[in-house]
Amino acid sequence: MSHFFAFLSRMKLIQRWGLMRNVAKENIQEHSLQVSMIAHGLAVIRNTYFEGNVDCAKVALLGMYHEVSEVFTGDMPTPVKYFNPEIRDVYKGIEALAQKKLHNMLPQELKASYQYLLIKEERDAELWSIVKAADKLSAYLKCLEELKAGNQEFSVAEKMIKQELNECPLPEVKYFMEVFMPSFLLSLDELNEE
């Protein structure tokens, strides 16, 4: 018997943005789907416009699994996680242990197929950089959503994340910000006008 998928199903119970008042709650399962979709889109944009040659499906899968360790750790708020280098390093170690614990839950014959999804490897650094950018874009979208609903709790986070995105060296991120991001500021009626 393996508890692997039972633990993954608990992703829907882990709430994000725990230190902030939220108009709309967000769990890591729905967040991971959004990150997966954005990461896939970024990979397609890279391959189409910026002479990339990345595996778009693999990027999407990495996005889908990027937060699975949080079924053990919970969602550590960013200000706490990056409060100082010691906390950051200890938390990275805890995440790695949680990823290994999940990996070890799989039947032996399936472990090789999940290795790259659960245990970050240097050879996938380019793909993980796209997932990280997608994660940042997803956080920015959450800020915009909350601000649009009148929740000023997210105003500082929005400014900080926007600055990070503006400084991101990936051209596909700039493209996404210019081409797709403005639509997120529109109402449903405005989206339907075109």
C-alpha positions in Angstrom: 0.0 0.0 0.0 1.3 3.5 -0.9 0.1 6.7 0.7 1.7 8.9 -2.1 -1.5 10.1 -3.8 -3.4 10.3 -0.5 -0.8 12.8 0.6 -0.9 14.7 -2.7 -4.7 15.0 -2.3 -4.1 17.0 0.9 -2.6 19.8 -1.1 -6.1 21.3 -1.2 -6.0 21.7 2.5 -2.9 23.8 2.7 -3.8 27.5 2.5 -1.4 30.1 1.0 -0.8 33.6 2.2 -1.3 32.6 5.9 -0.1 35.8 7.5 -2.4 38.0 5.3 -6.1 38.7 5.2 -7.5 37.2 2.0 -10.7 38.1 0.2 -10.3 34.8 -1.8 -8.6 31.9 -0.1 -6.1 30.0 -2.2 -4.7 26.5 -1.6 -1.5 25.0 -2.9 -3.4 22.6 -5.2 -5.1 25.4 -7.2 -2.0 27.5 -7.0 0.1 24.6 -8.5 -2.4 24.2 -11.4 -2.0 27.9 -12.2 1.8 27.7 -11.9 1.8 24.7 -14.2 -0.3 26.5 -16.8 1.8 29.6 -16.7 5.0 27.6 -16.8 3.8 25.8 -19.8 2.9 29.1 -21.5 6.3 30.6 -20.7 8.0 27.5 -22.2 5.9 27.8 -25.3 6.7 31.6 -25.5 10.4 30.9 -25.1 10.4 28.2 -27.9 8.2 30.3 -30.2 9.8 33.8 -29.9 13.1 33.4 -28.2 14.8 30.5 -29.9 14.3 28.2 -26.9 14.3 24.5 -27.1 12.7 23.4 -23.8 10.3 20.5 -23.1 7.0 22.4 -22.5 5.3 19.3 -21.1 8.1 18.6 -18.6 8.0 22.3 -17.5 4.2 22.0 -16.9 4.7 18.8 -14.8 7.4 20.5 -12.7 5.0 23.3 -12.1 2.3 20.9 -11.0 4.6 19.2 -8.5 6.6 22.3 -7.3 4.8 22.6 -3.9 4.1 19.0 -3.0 6.5 19.1 -0.1 4.1 21.5 1.6 1.8 18.6 2.5 4.4 18.0 5.3 5.7 21.5 5.9 2.7 23.7 5.3 3.0 26.9 3.4 5.8 28.9 5.0 5.1 32.7 4.5 7.8 34.3 2.3 8.8 36.9 4.9 9.5 34.1 7.4 11.2 31.8 4.9 13.6 34.5 3.8 14.0 36.3 7.1 17.6 35.3 7.2 20.0 32.9 5.4 19.9 30.4 8.3 16.1 30.0 8.2 16.1 29.8 4.4 18.8 27.1 4.4 17.1 25.1 7.1 13.8 25.3 5.3 15.3 24.2 2.0 16.7 21.1 3.9 13.2 20.4 5.4 11.7 20.7 1.9 14.3 18.3 0.5 13.5 15.8 3.3 9.8 16.1 2.6 10.3 15.5 -1.1 12.4 12.4 -0.4 9.8 11.1 2.0 7.1 11.4 -0.7 9.4 9.8 -3.2 10.0 6.9 -0.9 6.3 6.3 -0.6 6.1 5.2 -4.2 6.4 1.5 -5.2 9.9 0.8 -6.3 8.9 0.4 -10.0 7.5 3.9 -10.1 10.2 5.8 -8.4 12.3 6.5 -11.5 9.3 8.1 -13.2 8.8 10.5 -10.4 12.4 11.3 -9.5 12.7 14.5 -11.5 9.3 15.7 -10.3 10.1 15.3 -6.6 13.8 15.8 -6.3 15.3 18.8 -8.0 18.3 18.1 -10.1 21.0 20.4 -11.6 20.3 19.2 -15.1 16.8 20.6 -14.9 17.9 24.1 -13.7 16.7 25.8 -16.9 13.3 24.3 -16.5 13.1 25.1 -12.8 13.9 28.7 -13.6 10.8 28.9 -15.8 8.7 27.3 -13.0 10.1 29.8 -10.5 9.2 32.6 -12.8 5.7 31.1 -13.2 5.4 30.9 -9.4 6.3 34.6 -9.2 3.7 35.5 -11.9 1.1 33.5 -10.0 1.9 35.4 -6.8 1.6 38.6 -8.7 -1.8 37.6 -10.1 -3.0 36.8 -6.6 -2.0 40.3 -5.5 -3.8 41.9 -8.4 -6.9 39.8 -7.6 -6.9 40.9 -4.0 -6.3 44.5 -4.8 -9.1 44.4 -7.4 -11.4 43.2 -4.6 -10.4 46.2 -2.5 -8.0 44.4 -0.2 -5.0 46.7 0.4 -3.3 44.1 2.5 -1.6 43.0 -0.7 -0.4 46.4 -1.9 3.2 46.1 -0.6 3.5 42.5 -1.9 2.2 43.6 -5.3 4.9 46.3 -5.6 7.7 44.0 -4.5 6.7 41.1 -6.7 6.2 43.5 -9.7 9.7 44.8 -9.2 11.1 41.3 -9.1 9.3 40.4 -12.3 10.5 43.6 -14.0 14.1 42.6 -13.1 13.6 39.0 -14.3 16.1 38.2 -17.1 13.8 35.8 -18.9 12.4 37.4 -22.0 9.3 35.2 -21.9 8.3 36.8 -18.5 8.5 40.3 -20.1 6.4 39.0 -23.0 3.8 37.5 -20.6 3.6 40.7 -18.6 3.0 42.8 -21.7 0.7 40.5 -23.7 -1.3 38.5 -21.1 -1.1 40.4 -17.8 -3.4 43.4 -18.7 -6.4 41.1 -19.2 -6.3 40.1 -15.5 -7.2 43.6 -14.6 -10.4 43.5 -16.6 -13.9 42.4 -15.5 -15.7 39.5 -17.0 -17.9 41.9 -19.0 -14.8 43.7 -20.3 -13.2 40.4 -21.3 -16.3 39.4 -23.2 -16.4 42.7 -25.2 -13.7 41.6 -27.7 
